[in-house]
Amino acid sequence: MLQPRIPVNPLPTGIPIPLNHPASAPAADVEPTAPAPAPVVPARAAVQLTPGSALALAAGGGAVVLVVGTVLVSMLLAVAITGVSVAVIAVVLRLLVRDMQKGR
C-alpha cells in the first residue's frame, strides 16, 4: 500500500514518462522518437604555467594559509579568554555565596 511507484523507462529518450497515463489519450497516438544525439564537447586545452604565474600562485596560496591560520588562532584565543573569564566569575561567585552563608 505504501510502496513507492517508480516509472520504468526501458529506452532513455530524455522525455519524462508520467506515472499515471491519462485515460483520454490512447496509447496508439504516442509515437516513439529517436533519442537526440549527444552534443560533442571540445577537448579542453592544457593550462600552461609560466614561472611568473607559478610564483604568483604560490604567493597567493601562502597568503591564504596565513590569513586562515590567523583567523583560526584568533578564534581559539577568544574561546580561551572566554573560558578563563567564566572560570574567574565562577570562583568569585562561589566566594560571595560562601561569605553570604557565613553571615558576614
TIMI-2910 file (N, C-alpha, C, CB; in pm, 1 decimal, decimal comma, always signed):
<rs>
+----------+----------+----------+----------+----------+----------+----------+----------+----------+----------+----------+----------+------+
!      n_x !      n_y !      n_z !     ca_x !     ca_y !     ca_z !      c_x !      c_y !      c_z !     cb_x !     cb_y !     cb_z ! resn !
+----------+----------+----------+----------+----------+----------+----------+----------+----------+----------+----------+----------+------+
!    +81,5 !   -118,3 !     +0,0 !     +0,0 !     +0,0 !     +0,0 !    +87,5 !   +126,9 !     +0,0 !    -93,6 !     -1,4 !   +120,6 !  Met !
!   +193,0 !   +129,8 !    +78,8 !   +277,5 !   +248,3 !    +86,4 !   +411,2 !   +228,7 !    +15,9 !   +301,0 !   +285,4 !   +230,9 !  Leu !
!   +412,9 !   +146,5 !    -86,3 !   +536,0 !   +123,9 !   -161,0 !   +550,2 !   +230,1 !   -269,6 !   +537,8 !    -18,0 !   -222,7 !  Gln !
!   +673,1 !   +277,9 !   -294,6 !   +690,0 !   +380,1 !   -398,2 !   +666,2 !   +320,6 !   -536,4 !   +830,8 !   +442,3 !   -390,7 !  Pro !
!   +607,7 !   +402,1 !   -622,7 !   +583,7 !   +358,6 !   -759,8 !   +682,2 !   +432,2 !   -849,3 !   +435,3 !   +385,3 !   -803,8 !  Arg !
!   +778,2 !   +358,3 !   -902,5 !   +882,5 !   +416,1 !   -985,8 !   +850,7 !   +382,8 !  -1131,0 !  +1024,0 !   +363,4 !   -945,1 !  Ile !
!   +846,9 !   +484,6 !  -1219,8 !   +817,6 !   +454,6 !  -1360,0 !   +933,6 !   +380,3 !  -1425,3 !   +787,6 !   +583,6 !  -1437,3 !  Pro !
!   +901,8 !   +292,0 !  -1515,2 !  +1003,3 !   +214,4 !  -1586,0 !  +1018,6 !   +273,4 !  -1725,1 !   +965,5 !    +62,3 !  -1592,9 !  Val !
!  +1140,2 !   +307,4 !  -1760,7 !  +1168,9 !   +365,1 !  -1891,7 !  +1276,5 !   +279,8 !  -1957,6 !  +1214,4 !   +515,1 !  -1880,1 !  Asn !
!  +1238,7 !   +182,1 !  -2040,1 !  +1339,5 !    +93,1 !  -2097,4 !  +1433,6 !   +164,1 !  -2194,5 !  +1271,8 !    -21,5 !  -2167,9 !  Pro !
!  +1387,2 !   +267,7 !  -2264,4 !  +1471,3 !   +341,8 !  -2357,8 !  +1484,0 !   +485,5 !  -2308,4 !  +1412,7 !   +337,3 !  -2502,6 !  Leu !
!  +1598,8 !   +524,9 !  -2256,9 !  +1612,2 !   +662,2 !  -2206,8 !  +1610,6 !   +762,6 !  -2322,1 !  +1742,3 !   +677,4 !  -2125,2 !  Pro !
!  +1498,6 !   +828,2 !  -2341,6 !  +1483,4 !   +923,9 !  -2451,4 !  +1498,5 !  +1066,8 !  -2404,5 !  +1349,0 !   +906,5 !  -2518,0 !  Thr !
!  +1499,8 !  +1090,2 !  -2273,7 !  +1503,9 !  +1225,9 !  -2223,5 !  +1366,5 !  +1284,6 !  -2203,9 !  +1582,2 !  +1311,9 !  -2315,5 !  Gly !
!  +1263,2 !  +1213,0 !  -2247,6 !  +1125,6 !  +1258,4 !  -2229,9 !  +1070,3 !  +1188,8 !  -2106,8 !  +1037,5 !  +1228,9 !  -2357,0 !  Ile !
!  +1024,9 !  +1266,2 !  -2005,8 !   +971,4 !  +1201,1 !  -1885,9 !   +839,8 !  +1131,1 !  -1914,6 !   +952,4 !  +1302,8 !  -1774,1 !  Pro !
!   +824,8 !  +1012,9 !  -1859,1 !   +700,7 !   +936,3 !  -1873,4 !   +622,3 !   +951,7 !  -1744,1 !   +729,1 !   +784,4 !  -1905,4 !  Ile !
!   +498,8 !  +1000,5 !  -1751,2 !   +422,4 !  +1019,0 !  -1627,1 !   +386,8 !   +886,3 !  -1562,9 !   +295,4 !  +1098,4 !  -1654,2 !  Pro !
!   +364,7 !   +890,6 !  -1430,1 !   +327,5 !   +770,0 !  -1357,4 !   +190,9 !   +719,8 !  -1400,4 !   +328,8 !   +795,8 !  -1207,9 !  Leu !
!    +95,0 !   +808,3 !  -1400,6 !    -41,5 !   +771,3 !  -1438,2 !    -67,9 !   +822,0 !  -1578,9 !   -146,2 !   +829,2 !  -1337,5 !  Asn !
!    -89,4 !   +730,4 !  -1671,8 !   -118,8 !   +769,0 !  -1808,6 !   -261,1 !   +821,0 !  -1815,3 !    -98,6 !   +650,4 !  -1905,8 !  His !
!   -284,2 !   +934,2 !  -1882,7 !   -421,3 !   +984,8 !  -1891,9 !   -509,1 !   +889,3 !  -1971,7 !   -423,0 !  +1124,1 !  -1956,1 !  Pro !
!   -632,8 !   +873,9 !  -1927,7 !   -724,8 !   +780,6 !  -1992,7 !   -776,7 !   +835,9 !  -2124,0 !   -841,4 !   +748,4 !  -1900,8 !  Ala !
!   -772,0 !   +968,4 !  -2141,8 !   -828,2 !  +1026,9 !  -2263,6 !   -736,8 !  +1006,8 !  -2384,4 !   -853,9 !  +1175,4 !  -2243,0 !  Ser !
!   -607,4 !   +993,3 !  -2365,7 !   -514,0 !   +975,7 !  -2476,8 !   -482,8 !   +827,4 !  -2493,4 !   -383,4 !  +1057,1 !  -2453,3 !  Ala !
!   -524,5 !   +767,0 !  -2603,5 !   -492,3 !   +624,9 !  -2625,6 !   -343,0 !   +607,4 !  -2654,3 !   -576,2 !   +567,5 !  -2743,1 !  Pro !
!   -293,5 !   +489,6 !  -2626,1 !   -151,4 !   +459,5 !  -2642,0 !   -108,6 !   +457,8 !  -2787,8 !   -119,3 !   +326,5 !  -2578,4 !  Ala !
!   -202,9 !   +442,5 !  -2883,4 !   -168,5 !   +436,1 !  -3024,8 !   -126,8 !   +572,9 !  -3078,0 !   -286,0 !   +382,3 !  -3105,3 !  Ala !
!   -167,2 !   +682,1 !  -3012,6 !   -134,3 !   +815,7 !  -3061,0 !     +9,2 !   +855,0 !  -3030,4 !   -228,1 !   +916,6 !  -3000,9 !  Asp !
!    +73,0 !   +788,0 !  -2935,9 !   +208,2 !   +823,4 !  -2896,7 !   +306,6 !   +751,0 !  -2987,1 !   +233,9 !   +788,8 !  -2748,3 !  Val !
!   +390,4 !   +829,9 !  -3055,9 !   +490,9 !   +770,2 !  -3144,4 !   +626,8 !   +781,2 !  -3077,0 !   +492,3 !   +840,0 !  -3284,7 !  Glu !
!   +702,0 !   +673,3 !  -3076,0 !   +835,6 !   +682,5 !  -3014,7 !   +926,4 !   +770,3 !  -3100,5 !   +898,5 !   +541,0 !  -2997,2 !  Pro !
!  +1008,3 !   +847,3 !  -3034,3 !  +1102,4 !   +933,6 !  -3106,1 !  +1244,0 !   +881,1 !  -3083,6 !  +1090,0 !  +1082,6 !  -3059,0 !  Thr !
!  +1327,7 !   +908,5 !  -3178,9 !  +1467,5 !   +866,0 !  -3168,1 !  +1538,8 !   +959,3 !  -3070,9 !  +1538,4 !   +866,2 !  -3308,3 !  Ala !
!  +1628,5 !   +906,0 !  -2992,2 !  +1699,8 !   +994,3 !  -2897,9 !  +1787,3 !  +1094,5 !  -2973,5 !  +1787,0 !   +910,8 !  -2800,0 !  Pro !
!  +1793,4 !  +1214,9 !  -2920,8 !  +1875,1 !  +1319,3 !  -2982,2 !  +2022,5 !  +1285,2 !  -2962,1 !  +1841,7 !  +1459,3 !  -2922,1 !  Ala !
!  +2105,0 !  +1312,7 !  -3062,5 !  +2248,5 !  +1282,9 !  -3045,8 !  +2308,6 !  +1374,1 !  -2939,0 !  +2324,9 !  +1300,3 !  -3180,8 !  Pro !
!  +2401,9 !  +1319,1 !  -2866,2 !  +2468,1 !  +1395,3 !  -2760,0 !  +2559,1 !  +1500,4 !  -2821,9 !  +2549,0 !  +1301,4 !  -2666,3 !  Ala !
!  +2561,6 !  +1621,9 !  -2764,3 !  +2649,8 !  +1724,6 !  -2820,9 !  +2796,5 !  +1687,8 !  -2798,6 !  +2619,5 !  +1862,8 !  -2758,5 !  Pro !
!  +2877,1 !  +1724,0 !  -2894,5 !  +3019,7 !  +1694,3 !  -2888,7 !  +3088,3 !  +1804,2 !  -2808,2 !  +3081,3 !  +1682,6 !  -3032,1 !  Val !
!  +3158,0 !  +1764,8 !  -2703,3 !  +3228,1 !  +1859,5 !  -2618,2 !  +3372,6 !  +1867,9 !  -2666,5 !  +3220,7 !  +1817,4 !  -2467,5 !  Val !
!  +3419,0 !  +1989,6 !  -2700,0 !  +3558,4 !  +2000,1 !  -2746,4 !  +3655,2 !  +1972,5 !  -2632,4 !  +3585,7 !  +2139,7 !  -2806,1 !  Pro !
!  +3769,7 !  +1919,1 !  -2668,6 !  +3872,0 !  +1888,2 !  -2568,3 !  +3925,9 !  +2018,0 !  -2509,6 !  +3987,5 !  +1803,9 !  -2630,2 !  Ala !
!  +3948,9 !  +2018,3 !  -2377,2 !  +3998,9 !  +2138,3 !  -2310,8 !  +4149,4 !  +2150,6 !  -2331,4 !  +3965,0 !  +2135,7 !  -2160,2 !  Arg !
!  +4191,0 !  +2272,8 !  -2348,5 !  +4333,4 !  +2297,6 !  -2365,6 !  +4403,3 !  +2284,4 !  -2230,7 !  +4358,3 !  +2437,6 !  -2427,2 !  Ala !
!  +4526,5 !  +2238,6 !  -2233,1 !  +4603,1 !  +2223,6 !  -2109,8 !  +4644,3 !  +2361,7 !  -2058,4 !  +4728,0 !  +2133,8 !  -2132,7 !  Ala !
!  +4642,3 !  +2378,5 !  -1927,6 !  +4683,3 !  +2504,7 !  -1867,1 !  +4834,3 !  +2505,8 !  -1855,8 !  +4617,1 !  +2525,2 !  -1728,0 !  Val !
!  +4894,3 !  +2612,3 !  -1905,9 !  +5039,5 !  +2623,8 !  -1901,9 !  +5076,8 !  +2732,7 !  -1802,2 !  +5097,6 !  +2654,8 !  -2043,2 !  Gln !
!  +5161,4 !  +2698,6 !  -1708,3 !  +5205,4 !  +2792,9 !  -1607,4 !  +5342,4 !  +2847,2 !  -1644,8 !  +5208,7 !  +2727,0 !  -1468,4 !  Leu !
!  +5351,0 !  +2978,5 !  -1646,8 !  +5481,3 !  +3041,6 !  -1665,8 !  +5546,3 !  +3055,5 !  -1528,4 !  +5468,2 !  +3181,6 !  -1737,6 !  Thr !
!  +5675,6 !  +3079,3 !  -1522,9 !  +5739,2 !  +3095,7 !  -1390,5 !  +5677,1 !  +3209,3 !  -1309,1 !  +5888,7 !  +3121,6 !  -1407,4 !  Pro !
!  +5638,5 !  +3317,5 !  -1375,7 !  +5577,0 !  +3428,9 !  -1304,4 !  +5440,7 !  +3392,5 !  -1246,9 !  +5563,2 !  +3547,8 !  -1396,5 !  Gly !
!  +5360,0 !  +3322,4 !  -1325,6 !  +5227,7 !  +3284,8 !  -1275,8 !  +5238,5 !  +3177,2 !  -1167,5 !  +5139,3 !  +3234,9 !  -1391,3 !  Ser !
!  +5337,6 !  +3089,5 !  -1176,4 !  +5357,4 !  +2989,8 !  -1071,2 !  +5398,9 !  +3057,1 !   -941,4 !  +5462,8 !  +2886,3 !  -1113,5 !  Ala !
!  +5483,9 !  +3159,5 !   -951,3 !  +5525,7 !  +3234,2 !   -832,9 !  +5407,4 !  +3308,8 !   -771,8 !  +5638,2 !  +3332,8 !   -868,4 !  Leu !
!  +5324,7 !  +3369,7 !   -855,9 !  +5206,3 !  +3440,9 !   -806,9 !  +5108,7 !  +3343,4 !   -741,6 !  +5136,9 !  +3517,0 !   -922,1 !  Ala !
!  +5094,0 !  +3226,8 !   -799,3 !  +5004,5 !  +3125,8 !   -742,8 !  +5055,5 !  +3077,9 !   -606,1 !  +4990,9 !  +3006,2 !   -839,5 !  Leu !
!  +5185,8 !  +3056,5 !   -595,3 !  +5244,2 !  +3014,0 !   -467,6 !  +5230,3 !  +3123,5 !   -362,6 !  +5392,3 !  +2976,7 !   -485,7 !  Ala !
!  +5252,8 !  +3249,8 !   -402,0 !  +5239,6 !  +3361,1 !   -307,8 !  +5095,0 !  +3376,7 !   -263,1 !  +5289,9 !  +3491,8 !   -370,9 !  Ala !
!  +5000,9 !  +3361,6 !   -355,4 !  +4859,1 !  +3369,8 !   -320,1 !  +4818,6 !  +3258,1 !   -226,3 !  +4773,0 !  +3365,6 !   -445,0 !  Gly !
!  +4866,7 !  +3138,2 !   -251,7 !  +4837,3 !  +3025,9 !   -162,6 !  +4895,6 !  +3046,3 !    -24,0 !  +4890,3 !  +2897,0 !   -221,5 !  Gly !
!  +5017,3 !  +3098,7 !    -18,5 !  +5079,2 !  +3127,6 !   +111,9 !  +5001,5 !  +3234,3 !   +187,5 !  +5224,6 !  +3172,7 !    +93,6 !  Gly !
!  +4954,0 !  +3335,4 !   +116,5 !  +4875,6 !  +3440,9 !   +181,1 !  +4744,7 !  +3385,6 !   +235,8 !  +4847,4 !  +3555,0 !    +82,5 !  Ala !
!  +4682,4 !  +3297,9 !   +160,3 !  +4557,1 !  +3237,5 !   +207,1 !  +4581,5 !  +3154,1 !   +332,3 !  +4494,0 !  +3150,3 !    +96,6 !  Val !
!  +4689,5 !  +3077,8 !   +333,8 !  +4722,6 !  +2996,0 !   +451,1 !  +4747,6 !  +3084,7 !   +572,5 !  +4846,2 !  +2907,9 !   +423,1 !  Val !
!  +4819,4 !  +3195,8 !   +553,5 !  +4845,9 !  +3286,5 !   +665,1 !  +4718,3 !  +3350,9 !   +718,5 !  +4943,7 !  +3394,5 !   +622,3 !  Leu !
!  +4629,6 !  +3392,3 !   +629,2 !  +4505,3 !  +3456,8 !   +672,1 !  +4417,0 !  +3357,6 !   +745,9 !  +4430,0 !  +3515,9 !   +551,6 !  Val !
!  +4401,4 !  +3237,6 !   +690,8 !  +4317,8 !  +3136,2 !   +755,8 !  +4377,4 !  +3096,5 !   +890,7 !  +4302,7 !  +3011,7 !   +665,2 !  Val !
!  +4508,2 !  +3082,0 !   +897,6 !  +4574,0 !  +3049,0 !  +1024,4 !  +4553,9 !  +3157,6 !  +1127,6 !  +4722,4 !  +3026,0 !  +1002,8 !  Gly !
!  +4563,9 !  +3283,3 !  +1086,0 !  +4543,4 !  +3394,8 !  +1178,1 !  +4400,9 !  +3395,4 !  +1232,0 !  +4574,2 !  +3527,8 !  +1108,7 !  Thr !
!  +4305,4 !  +3373,3 !  +1145,4 !  +4164,5 !  +3370,9 !  +1188,5 !  +4141,0 !  +3256,5 !  +1286,4 !  +4069,9 !  +3357,0 !  +1066,4 !  Val !
!  +4194,5 !  +3139,3 !  +1257,1 !  +4173,2 !  +3024,9 !  +1346,1 !  +4241,0 !  +3046,0 !  +1481,4 !  +4225,5 !  +2896,5 !  +1281,0 !  Leu !
!  +4360,5 !  +3101,1 !  +1482,2 !  +4430,0 !  +3126,1 !  +1609,1 !  +4355,8 !  +3231,0 !  +1690,7 !  +4575,2 !  +3171,6 !  +1583,6 !  Val !
!  +4304,1 !  +3334,7 !  +1625,0 !  +4230,3 !  +3437,2 !  +1698,5 !  +4100,4 !  +3381,3 !  +1755,2 !  +4200,9 !  +3556,8 !  +1607,9 !  Ser !
!  +4035,0 !  +3292,3 !  +1682,1 !  +3913,3 !  +3229,1 !  +1735,3 !  +3946,7 !  +3141,1 !  +1855,4 !  +3843,1 !  +3145,3 !  +1625,8 !  Met !
!  +4055,6 !  +3066,8 !  +1847,9 !  +4097,1 !  +2983,7 !  +1960,4 !  +4132,1 !  +3069,2 !  +2081,4 !  +4216,3 !  +2896,6 !  +1921,4 !  Leu !
!  +4198,6 !  +3181,4 !  +2058,0 !  +4232,5 !  +3272,8 !  +2167,2 !  +4106,7 !  +3332,0 !  +2230,1 !  +4323,9 !  +3385,2 !  +2116,5 !  Leu !
!  +4008,1 !  +3365,1 !  +2147,7 !  +3882,8 !  +3419,4 !  +2200,6 !  +3811,8 !  +3316,3 !  +2287,5 !  +3790,9 !  +3464,5 !  +2086,0 !  Ala !
!  +3811,8 !  +3191,9 !  +2246,0 !  +3748,6 !  +3086,2 !  +2326,1 !  +3824,2 !  +3066,3 !  +2457,0 !  +3743,1 !  +2953,5 !  +2247,0 !  Val !
!  +3956,0 !  +3070,3 !  +2452,2 !  +4035,7 !  +3052,0 !  +2574,1 !  +4012,7 !  +3166,7 !  +2671,9 !  +4185,2 !  +3041,4 !  +2539,6 !  Ala !
!  +4008,7 !  +3288,8 !  +2622,2 !  +3984,8 !  +3404,3 !  +2709,5 !  +3845,4 !  +3395,9 !  +2771,1 !  +4000,8 !  +3536,8 !  +2630,8 !  Ile !
!  +3747,1 !  +3355,3 !  +2692,2 !  +3611,5 !  +3340,7 !  +2744,3 !  +3606,0 !  +3234,2 !  +2852,7 !  +3514,4 !  +3306,0 !  +2631,6 !  Thr !
!  +3674,9 !  +3123,3 !  +2831,8 !  +3677,9 !  +3016,1 !  +2932,4 !  +3741,8 !  +3061,7 !  +3062,1 !  +3752,8 !  +2895,4 !  +2878,7 !  Gly !
!  +3851,7 !  +3134,9 !  +3052,2 !  +3918,3 !  +3185,2 !  +3173,2 !  +3828,4 !  +3284,7 !  +3245,1 !  +4053,7 !  +3251,3 !  +3137,9 !  Val !
!  +3760,6 !  +3369,3 !  +3169,6 !  +3670,4 !  +3467,8 !  +3230,6 !  +3557,0 !  +3399,0 !  +3305,2 !  +3613,2 !  +3562,0 !  +3123,8 !  Ser !
!  +3498,2 !  +3297,7 !  +3244,8 !  +3389,5 !  +3224,4 !  +3310,5 !  +3441,1 !  +3155,5 !  +3436,8 !  +3327,5 !  +3120,4 !  +3213,8 !  Val !
!  +3561,8 !  +3101,8 !  +3431,3 !  +3618,0 !  +3035,6 !  +3549,9 !  +3641,5 !  +3136,3 !  +3662,0 !  +3750,2 !  +2964,1 !  +3514,6 !  Ala !
!  +3693,1 !  +3254,0 !  +3631,0 !  +3715,7 !  +3356,4 !  +3733,5 !  +3583,5 !  +3401,4 !  +3793,5 !  +3791,2 !  +3477,1 !  +3674,4 !  Val !
!  +3481,4 !  +3422,4 !  +3710,4 !  +3349,7 !  +3462,0 !  +3760,1 !  +3291,8 !  +3354,2 !  +3851,2 !  +3254,0 !  +3489,8 !  +3642,9 !  Ile !
!  +3311,4 !  +3227,1 !  +3814,9 !  +3259,8 !  +3118,0 !  +3898,2 !  +3327,5 !  +3118,4 !  +4035,3 !  +3281,2 !  +2981,6 !  +3828,5 !  Ala !
!  +3458,0 !  +3141,2 !  +4039,0 !  +3529,7 !  +3144,1 !  +4167,0 !  +3482,0 !  +3261,4 !  +4251,7 !  +3682,4 !  +3153,3 !  +4144,1 !  Val !
!  +3464,8 !  +3378,5 !  +4190,9 !  +3418,9 !  +3496,4 !  +4265,0 !  +3278,3 !  +3473,7 !  +4319,6 !  +3421,5 !  +3621,7 !  +4174,8 !  Val !
!  +3189,4 !  +3419,7 !  +4237,2 !  +3053,0 !  +3392,3 !  +4283,9 !  +3052,6 !  +3289,4 !  +4396,4 !  +2965,7 !  +3343,0 !  +4167,7 !  Leu !
!  +3138,2 !  +3190,7 !  +4387,1 !  +3145,5 !  +3089,5 !  +4492,9 !  +3190,5 !  +3151,5 !  +4624,4 !  +3241,3 !  +2976,3 !  +4452,7 !  Arg !
!  +3290,3 !  +3240,3 !  +4616,0 !  +3336,2 !  +3308,4 !  +4737,2 !  +3227,3 !  +3399,0 !  +4794,6 !  +3462,2 !  +3390,5 !  +4707,5 !  Leu !
!  +3153,4 !  +3466,9 !  +4709,6 !  +3045,3 !  +3553,5 !  +4757,2 !  +2933,9 !  +3473,3 !  +4824,0 !  +2988,2 !  +3634,8 !  +4641,5 !  Leu !
!  +2898,0 !  +3360,3 !  +4764,1 !  +2793,3 !  +3277,3 !  +4823,0 !  +2840,0 !  +3220,5 !  +4956,8 !  +2753,8 !  +3163,3 !  +4727,0 !  Val !
!  +2964,7 !  +3180,6 !  +4966,8 !  +3017,7 !  +3126,8 !  +5092,1 !  +3017,5 !  +3234,4 !  +5201,5 !  +3160,7 !  +3071,9 !  +5071,0 !  Arg !
!  +3054,1 !  +3359,0 !  +5162,7 !  +3052,3 !  +3467,7 !  +5259,2 !  +2909,6 !  +3500,3 !  +5305,0 !  +3117,7 !  +3591,7 !  +5199,2 !  Asp !
!  +2813,1 !  +3490,8 !  +5212,3 !  +2673,4 !  +3518,0 !  +5249,1 !  +2620,1 !  +3411,7 !  +5344,4 !  +2584,9 !  +3524,7 !  +5123,5 !  Met !
!  +2663,5 !  +3288,6 !  +5326,5 !  +2615,4 !  +3180,4 !  +5412,9 !  +2676,4 !  +3189,5 !  +5551,6 !  +2647,1 !  +3044,5 !  +5351,1 !  Gln !
!  +2797,0 !  +3245,3 !  +5561,4 !  +2861,2 !  +3260,7 !  +5692,1 !  +2801,5 !  +3378,6 !  +5768,7 !  +3012,9 !  +3279,6 !  +5675,4 !  Lys !
!  +2733,5 !  +3466,8 !  +5698,1 !  +2671,3 !  +3581,0 !  +5763,3 !  +2760,4 !  +3700,5 !  +5776,0 !  +2624,7 !  +3542,9 !  +5896,0 !  Gly !
!  +2857,3 !  +3715,8 !  +5695,2 !  +2947,0 !  +3831,0 !  +5701,8 !  +2886,5 !  +3950,4 !  +5635,6 !  +3079,7 !  +3799,7 !  +5638,3 !  Arg !
+----------+----------+----------+----------+----------+----------+----------+----------+----------+----------+----------+----------+------+
</rs>
